[in-house]
Amino acid sequence: MHDSRLAKIESDIRGFVRASYPDMVVRAEHWAKDPSRIALFFIDERFRTLYPRQRYHYLVNLIPKDYYDSTLADTVWFELTPDERPEMVEDGPDEELIASITPDVIRALQEKGVFAALDEMFCRNGAAEPQTCFGDFRYASRPSDFQGLESRTGPMCSMW
């Protein structure tokens, strides 16, 4: 059953995200695991290069806070590419693991000059135009930009 409240939410959300995601499919339906809650499905090809948290972060920042608080606070979100299903998207990372390795990762990146290279790329003092940041990992994932930063699986930056 697709009631008028779900249709209104879909329409509202499409309006909020249209400028950034003009081809996004937005679906609102009663969540199968708990029909008292609404499941929101955001489907766009541009999510393919983003981690799940990035997908959510980009979307939630396009939706006015008062609308989110009044209408979406208890919803369940699924940010998917066209060929993904909700069960295919991994849960978020282990926060304790991230906190425990962050100092070592930051130190390794500093020692290899990654942050200096990114600063040079985005904050050039010369005549050349700096790169535009798109809020994703397109620059940091090019191994040629960070020569010598290797991990067991190849260039570390390619894992970002």
N, C-alpha and C positions, 0 to 999 in steps of 0.2 A: 504494500500500500504506500503510495507516494502522496502524502498529504500536502496541503498548501503551505504549512510551516516549512517543510523541507524544501519545497520549490522556492520559497522566499529566501531561505538561507543560501541556496545555490545561486540565485540571482544576485543577492547582495555580495557574496564572495567573488563572483565573476566580475562584478563592478570594481571591487577593490584591487584585484590582481590583473585586470585586463591590460593596463599599460605596460606592465613588466612581463606578463605571460599571456600574450594575445591568443595563443592556440590552446591554452589549458582547458582540459575537461574537468569540471567540478561536479561531483555527485554527493548528495546527502541522502542517507538512508538510515533506517533504524538498524543499530548494530546487532548482528546475529548473536553475539555472545551475551548481550544484555540489551534487549529491545527497548528498555527505558532510556537508553543513551543513543545519541546520534553519531554515526560514523561518517566522517568526511573523507572523500577520495579526491585527491588532487593529482591529475595525470598529465604529464608533460614530458616531451622528449628531452628538454633541456636539463632535467634532473639527472640524466645519465652520468654526468661527470661530477656530481655532487654526492657527498656523504649524507646519510639520512638526517643528521642534525642540521646540516647546512640547508637542506631542503626546507625543513620546518622553520628554521631561523629566517630565511628569505621570505617565506609566506607570512609568518606571524607579524613581521614588521611592515607588511603591506596592509594589514587589517587594523582599523582604528581600535585603540585599547578599550574604549567604552563599548564598542560593538562586541569585541572579543569577550569582555567581562560579562556583558548582559546576555549574550546569545551562545557563545562558543566555549565557555569555560569548562563545561563537563562533556565536551565532545571528544571523540577518538579520531586521530588524524592518520591518514595513510598518504604519503607523498610518493608517487610511483611514476616510473616510465611506462609507456604504452604496453610493453611486453612483460611488466612485473605484476605479480600478485602480492597481496599483503604478506602472505606467509614466506615469500622469498626475501623480503627485506629484513636484514639482521637487526636485532635489538641494539640499543646503544652500547657504547664501550663501557668497560669496567672502570668506574671513576677512581677507585683505589689504585688500580694498576697505572692509570694515567698520571695520577698525583705522584706515585712512587718513581716513575721514570722521567718525569718532566725535567728535573734539574740536570740529569745526565744528557738528555736529548738537547736541551737548550745549550749546554756547554759544548757539545759536539758540533752543533750548528754554528756557534760563535767561532770555535776554533777553525772550522773549515771556511769561514767567511761568507756563509749563506746570508746572514742579515746585512752585511756590508754590500753584497751583490744586489740584494733586493732594494736597499736604500739607493744604490746607484741607478737601478732600473727605474724607480718611481720618483726619486727626488734629485734628479740631475741638476747640477749647477751650471752646466755648459749650455751651449746654444741649441742642442738637439732637444726635441720635445720628449718629455718623460712618457713612459708607458702609462696607459690608463688601467687602473685596477678595476677588475670586473667582479671582485668578491669571490673568486673561485681559485683554483690552484693551477690555472693554465700556465703561468710563468714558472712557478716553483716546481712544476712537474717535468720541466724540460731538463734532462740530465746534462745537456751541454752547457747549461747556465751554471752548474755547480760541479765542475770537474773535481774528481777525487773524493767525493762523498759517496762511499760505497757501503753497502750492507751485505749480509749473507745472500740476499736475493737480488742484488744488483743495485743500481743507484737508489739511495734512500729516498730521494725526492720523488721518484716515480711511484712510491707507495703512498704519497700524500694524495 
